[in-house]
Each structure stands twice: as C-alpha cells, then as structure tokens.
C-alpha cells in the first residue's frame, strides 16, 4: 500500500511545481510585454527606411563677402581739402545722399570761368544788338551780324559746358564739391578724414558702398576635394554668430584656378540676406553635399541610438510590436545615416522620443 501512496504524492508534487512554473512564466511574459500607449504614439515620429544613393558631406572654410555686382567704389573727381564728412563706416545711405564736402580750387576756378563766360555772353549779346542796328541802318555788313551771333553762341556754349561740369562734379555752396552716393547701400569702406588733402594724382577710392540684401560666401576647396565639387550643389553655411541658424544656398560659381599662397580653389555660394544677419568678413563654415555611386539603406540620424559602443534602432510594426535592432552604420551625412546591415528597406523606425521606449524595452 505504501508504493501507490508514494506515487500519488510524487504526482501531486510534480503538478504543483508545473503549475508554479507556468504561473512564473506567465508573470515573466507579462513583465516583458511592452505596449505603446496612445499618448506616447502621438509623441513619436515614425520614418520608413529606404534605399538611396549615399550623400557625402564636404566641410569647407570661407568668409562672407559683399555681392561683387552690388559694390561700387566712390572716387573724388577733383582735388582739394575735406571740409565735412557726413557719414561713417557701417551707415546706410540712399542714392544721391551727400557723403562728404570737399573744398576745391578746381571748383573755384570753374566758378571763375563761369562768371567770365556769363560776362562774355552779356558783351556778345550787346554787340549783336549793335551789329544788328548798324546793319538795319546799312552802316555795317551782314558779316558783322553773323560774327556777333557767333560770339554769342560761343559764350553760351561755354556756359552750358561749365554748367554740365558742375552737374558732374555736383557743386555745393561756394567752391565746394559734394561727394554723393551712386547707389543705396551700406558704407563698408571709408578712406577719408576731415581736413585730409585730396590730390589729383590719388587713385585710391574714398568710400565703398555695397547693397547687402544678398551676399556671397567665398569658400576654399583643397586640391583633394576639387573633383567632388560642382556648380549647383546645395550648400549649408554656418557662422559663429548664428551657430544654430544655418543659411542655405547653392554653389553658383567655381573659380578654376588655385591661389598660389593657400593652394586652394575658391567657390562662391550666393545667400539671401534680406534680414541683414550676414556681415562682410564673417567667418563661415560651409557644408556641401555630394552624391556617391553607392546605394545603402538610409534612416534619419535621429533614429540611431548609440549605446555601449553599438548602434541600435527601434523597428516599429505597431504599438504591440516594437523591437530593438542592432545596426551597422556605414556613414552619417548631416541628418541622414546610411546603414550597411541590420535593417531592410521599407522597415519603419522610430526617430523621435525613442530613448524612453528603448530604455523600457532594454529593462
């Protein structure tokens, strides 16, 4: 009788242990199952991995310069002494605005010539009247009248010439010459001071004016990178003043020669600058993207999680099926990361707020 009792006892013990194991497995399954809440689902971003040509990014150094087509240098047209400077470096000026007043002996001489020309015209006008009266009285010939008219026309031509000169030289009050702005823009260079002598043989400009509503960024390209650069490539420009506010433009000109001093080739990027944030001579870092012949699976860089020297993504099927997947990163270019393995095209990954989910799944 003892043997059957022992068999029944072992059977009951086994049943209890099996039941306990089953209960423990159910608890473990309950712990490891992760379901994404509807609230969290609204706060994540889901992107689809896809095959695309690998885009590389080239980093160049450069600086902001005025648009060369919108820069004018102002030269003095006469010699003299600087009497008054009306503007300073960095000022905005309008077309025709007076920049400086120069007291000039040349203007004084032209004024003297104009006064003489007006006196000559008065004399010529009187002589013509006298000649005409004498001719009417038959006391002179027609030739005398023609000569008198010629002298009057000559004096009037001299007056017109001098008046045109004053328009060109923009004469001020007295013997002064007005330096005016040929275009609207900013004073970006000033080479003039009060009481300074302006010589007729001086070939230097006294002001430089530039419109800055659009500017150029001149970037330097090393010889090793010349083959990677082409006109039309998109460029992102980052400055020290606005590190979190990149400016975007395109390479619109390649200068196909090397600077003998730096051994670099320059490229030009045109940038819209209506907000006047970019200033000439600002240092700029330029990021140029160019395309390789190779194709790889691409995901947003924000989707890649780096943990314990490895890279992971969260593969999303639905809110009940989210998996941690290790991937191999081939290259990162800005906001796009190219994968060499671990993920297939058309699979979906979480690229926003995924760290909270990753921590929950990892635990």
C-alpha positions in Angstrom: 0.0 0.0 0.0 2.9 2.4 0.6 4.1 2.3 -3.0 0.8 3.6 -4.5 0.7 6.3 -1.9 4.3 7.4 -2.8 3.4 7.5 -6.5 0.3 9.7 -5.8 2.5 12.0 -3.7 5.1 12.5 -6.3 2.4 13.1 -8.9 0.9 15.9 -6.8 4.3 17.5 -6.2 5.0 17.5 -9.9 1.7 19.0 -10.6 2.3 21.8 -8.1 5.8 22.5 -9.5 4.5 22.6 -13.1 1.7 24.9 -12.0 4.2 27.2 -10.3 6.4 27.2 -13.3 3.5 28.1 -15.5 2.5 30.9 -13.2 6.1 32.2 -13.1 6.3 32.1 -16.9 3.1 34.0 -17.2 4.4 36.6 -14.8 7.6 36.9 -16.8 5.7 37.3 -20.1 3.6 39.9 -18.5 6.7 41.8 -17.5 8.4 41.7 -20.9 5.4 42.6 -23.0 5.6 46.3 -24.0 2.6 48.1 -25.4 3.0 51.7 -26.6 0.3 54.0 -25.2 -1.9 56.1 -27.4 -0.4 59.2 -25.8 3.1 58.1 -26.5 2.2 57.1 -30.0 1.2 60.7 -30.7 4.6 62.0 -29.4 6.8 59.9 -31.6 7.8 60.1 -35.2 7.9 57.1 -37.5 10.1 57.1 -40.6 10.5 54.5 -43.3 13.9 53.2 -44.2 14.7 53.3 -47.9 17.5 52.8 -50.4 19.1 55.9 -51.7 22.4 57.0 -53.1 24.9 57.8 -50.4 25.3 61.5 -49.9 28.7 62.6 -48.6 29.3 66.0 -46.9 32.3 68.1 -47.5 33.3 70.7 -45.0 34.9 73.9 -46.3 36.1 77.1 -44.6 35.2 80.5 -46.0 34.0 84.0 -45.3 31.2 86.3 -46.1 31.8 89.0 -48.8 29.5 91.5 -50.5 27.9 90.6 -53.8 30.5 91.9 -56.2 27.8 93.0 -58.7 26.3 95.3 -56.0 29.5 97.0 -54.8 30.6 100.5 -56.0 33.8 102.4 -55.1 33.5 106.1 -54.9 36.4 108.2 -56.2 36.9 112.0 -55.8 36.6 113.8 -59.2 38.5 116.9 -58.0 41.4 117.8 -55.7 41.1 119.8 -52.6 40.6 119.6 -48.8 38.0 117.6 -47.0 35.7 120.1 -45.3 33.0 117.9 -43.8 32.2 114.1 -43.7 28.5 113.4 -43.5 28.6 109.6 -42.9 30.6 106.9 -41.1 31.6 103.3 -41.6 28.6 101.0 -41.5 26.0 103.7 -42.2 23.2 103.0 -44.6 22.9 105.7 -47.3 20.5 106.4 -50.1 21.3 107.1 -53.7 22.2 110.7 -54.1 22.9 111.3 -50.4 25.8 113.6 -49.6 28.7 111.6 -48.2 31.4 114.4 -47.9 32.0 118.0 -48.8 35.4 118.9 -50.4 36.6 122.5 -50.7 38.3 122.6 -54.1 40.4 125.1 -56.0 39.3 123.4 -59.2 35.6 124.2 -58.4 36.6 127.8 -57.6 38.4 128.0 -61.0 35.3 126.7 -62.8 33.2 129.2 -61.0 35.6 132.0 -62.2 35.3 130.6 -65.7 31.5 130.5 -65.5 31.4 134.1 -64.3 33.7 135.1 -67.2 31.5 133.2 -69.6 28.4 134.9 -68.4 30.2 138.3 -68.7 31.3 137.4 -72.3 27.7 136.4 -73.1 26.4 139.8 -72.0 29.0 141.6 -74.0 28.3 139.4 -77.0 24.6 140.0 -76.7 25.1 143.7 -76.7 27.5 143.5 -79.6 24.9 141.5 -81.6 22.3 144.2 -80.9 24.6 146.9 -82.0 25.6 145.0 -85.1 22.0 144.3 -86.0 21.1 148.0 -85.5 24.0 149.1 -87.7 23.1 146.5 -90.3 19.5 147.7 -90.3 20.8 151.3 -90.8 23.0 150.0 -93.6 26.1 151.1 -91.7 27.6 147.6 -91.4 27.6 144.4 -93.4 25.7 141.2 -92.8 29.1 139.6 -92.0 29.4 141.7 -88.9 26.0 140.4 -87.7 27.0 136.8 -88.3 30.3 137.3 -86.4 28.4 138.9 -83.5 26.0 135.9 -83.4 28.9 133.5 -83.5 30.5 135.2 -80.4 27.2 135.0 -78.6 26.8 131.3 -79.4 30.4 130.6 -78.3 29.8 132.3 -74.9 26.5 130.4 -74.4 28.3 127.1 -75.3 30.9 127.8 -72.7 28.2 128.5 -70.1 26.5 125.2 -70.9 29.8 123.3 -70.7 30.6 124.7 -67.3 27.0 124.0 -66.0 27.4 120.4 -67.2 30.7 120.2 -65.4 29.0 121.4 -62.2 26.4 118.7 -62.6 29.1 116.0 -63.0 31.1 117.4 -60.1 28.0 118.0 -58.0 28.9 121.6 -56.9 27.9 122.7 -53.5 27.8 126.1 -51.9 30.8 128.3 -53.0 33.9 126.4 -54.1 32.8 123.1 -52.8 32.4 119.7 -54.4 29.8 117.2 -53.0 30.6 113.6 -52.9 27.3 111.7 -53.2 26.2 108.1 -53.1 25.8 106.5 -56.6 23.7 103.7 -55.1 21.7 102.9 -51.9 23.6 100.6 -49.6 26.0 100.4 -46.6 29.3 102.1 -46.2 31.7 99.2 -46.0 34.9 101.1 -46.6 36.0 104.7 -45.7 39.3 106.1 -46.6 38.7 109.8 -45.8 39.1 112.1 -42.8 38.3 115.8 -42.1 41.0 118.2 -43.3 42.5 115.5 -45.4 44.1 116.6 -48.7 42.7 115.1 -51.8 45.3 115.1 -54.6 44.5 114.9 -58.3 47.0 112.1 -58.7 45.5 110.0 -55.9 44.0 106.8 -57.4 42.5 105.4 -54.2 38.8 105.4 -53.5 37.4 107.3 -50.6 34.3 105.2 -50.0 32.9 101.8 -50.9 29.2 101.2 -50.9 27.5 97.8 -51.1 24.0 96.5 -51.1 23.8 93.7 -48.6 20.4 92.2 -49.3 22.2 89.3 -50.8 25.8 88.3 -50.2 28.4 85.8 -51.3 30.2 83.2 -49.2 33.7 82.5 -50.7 34.8 79.0 -49.6 38.2 77.4 -50.1 38.5 73.9 -51.6 41.6 71.8 -51.2 43.1 70.0 -54.3 42.0 66.6 -52.9 38.3 67.8 -53.0 38.2 69.7 -56.3 36.7 66.7 -58.2 33.9 66.4 -55.7 32.6 70.0 -56.2 30.2 71.0 -59.0 28.1 74.1 -59.7 24.5 73.8 -58.5 25.4 71.7 -55.4 23.4 72.7 -52.3 25.4 74.3 -49.5 24.7 74.9 -45.8 26.5 77.9 -44.3 27.1 78.1 -40.5 28.6 81.2 -38.9 30.0 81.8 -35.4 27.4 84.5 -34.8 24.4 82.2 -35.6 25.6 78.6 -34.9 22.1 77.3 -34.6 20.7 79.1 -37.6 22.2 77.8 -40.8 21.9 79.7 -44.1 21.2 77.8 -47.3 22.4 78.5 -50.8 23.9 76.9 -53.9 27.4 76.9 -55.4 26.9 79.3 -58.4 30.5 79.8 -59.5 33.7 77.8 -59.4 36.9 79.7 -59.8 39.0 77.3 -61.8 42.5 78.3 -60.5 44.4 77.8 -57.3 45.5 80.5 -55.0 49.3 80.3 -55.1 49.6 81.2 -51.4 47.0 78.8 -50.0 46.9 76.2 -52.8 43.2 76.2 -52.7 40.4 76.8 -55.2 37.6 79.1 -54.4 33.9 78.5 -54.9 31.1 81.0 -54.5 27.8 80.5 -52.7 25.0 83.1 -53.1 23.0 83.6 -49.9 19.8 85.6 -49.5 20.4 88.2 -46.7 17.2 90.3 -46.5 17.4 90.2 -42.7 20.9 91.6 -42.8 22.3 88.9 -40.5 25.3 88.2 -42.6 28.1 90.8 -42.5 31.1 91.1 -44.8 34.2 89.4 -43.4 32.3 87.0 -41.2 34.0 83.6 -40.9 31.8 80.8 -42.3 31.9 77.0 -42.3 30.3 75.6 -45.5 28.9 72.1 -45.7 28.5 70.8 -49.3 26.6 67.6 -50.0 27.6 65.4 -53.0 26.4 62.1 -54.2 28.3 58.8 -54.4 27.6 56.0 -56.8 26.9 53.6 -54.0 23.3 52.9 -52.6 22.5 52.0 -49.0 19.6 51.8 -46.6 19.0 55.3 -45.2 17.3 56.4 -42.0 17.2 59.7 -40.1 20.2 60.2 -38.0 17.9 60.9 -35.0 16.6 57.3 -35.2 20.0 55.8 -34.4 20.8 55.1 -30.7 24.4 54.7 -29.7 24.8 52.6 -26.5 27.7 50.5 -25.2 29.8 51.2 -28.4 27.0 49.8 -30.6 24.2 51.3 -32.7 20.6 50.4 -32.5 17.2 51.4 -34.0 13.7 50.7 -32.8 11.8 48.8 -35.5 8.1 49.7 -35.4 5.4 47.4 -36.7 2.5 48.5 -34.5 2.2 49.6 -30.9 2.3 46.0 -29.8 5.3 45.1 -31.8 8.4 47.3 -31.3 11.8 45.7 -31.4 15.4 46.8 -30.6 17.6 46.1 -33.6 21.4 46.4 -33.8 22.6 48.0 -37.0 25.9 48.8 -38.6 26.4 52.4 -39.5 28.3 52.9 -42.8 28.2 56.7 -42.9 26.4 59.7 -41.4 25.9 62.8 -43.5 24.1 65.5 -41.6 20.6 64.4 -40.7 20.8 61.1 -42.7 22.6 57.9 -41.6 23.4 55.2 -44.1 23.4 51.6 -42.8 25.5 48.7 -44.1 23.5 46.0 -42.2 20.8 45.3 -39.7 17.8 46.9 -41.4 15.9 46.4 -44.6 14.4 49.0 -46.9 10.7 49.8 -46.2 11.0 48.8 -42.5 9.8 51.5 -40.1 11.9 53.1 -37.4 11.1 55.5 -34.5 13.1 58.7 -34.8 11.7 60.9 -32.1 11.4 60.2 -28.3 12.7 56.7 -28.9 15.1 56.7 -26.0 12.3 56.4 -23.5 11.0 53.3 -25.4 14.5 51.9 -25.8 15.1 52.2 -22.0 11.8 50.5 -21.3 12.5 47.6 -23.7 16.1 47.3 -22.5 14.9 46.9 -18.9 
